[in-house]
Amino acid sequence: MFDVLQILAVILVAIAMALSLAHALEYPGKMRLDRRTYYAAQRIYYPGFTIGGISEPLGMISTLILLILTPLGSADFWLTLVALLGLIGMQAVYWLFTHPINRFWVEGEQLGGSGSAFFAFGTDKKEKRPANWTKLRDHWEHSHVARAGFGLVSLIALVIAIACSK
């Protein structure tokens, strides 16, 4: 059963990392877009990336369970802890930097009830769009580069931890 949990954790963490890495790899091309094109491109991410985003909390939960079941002080314990901290870092960057800006990108979209609630969560309803749209773009794009870095560290640490446990 422990082996199944390890495989599940790697798959979930890989999906979480892949979603952020996809955004990070778009960075050079998207920085060349004009305002109108950039805004149009931002709308393509919903609902796909939102649905795939479930891998992050599930990856955190499975990695936490692995950590609890791993012998304290072993190399695989510390590597699993690094993986969990990386996933927590991904979440922190998302909720502090990415999520507040996402609301602007889905503005005017027909969202379902759960989509509307998700994108409204934690945002100030009085918040106004900044006059300088490039600030929004830069914060959003840089946050995804940071999230990809955290995700990559998590995936590498988790895979090495599993290899060490064998």
Secondary structure, 3 states (H helix, E strand, C coil): CHHHHHHHHHHHHHHHHHHHHHHHHHHHHHCCCCHHHHHHHHHHHCCHHHHHCCHHHHHHHHHHHHHHHCCCCCHHHHHHHHHHHHHHHHHHHHHHHHHHHHHHHCCCCCCCHHHHHHHHCCCCCCCCCCCCHHHHHHHHHHHHHHHHHHHHHHHHHHHHHHHHHC
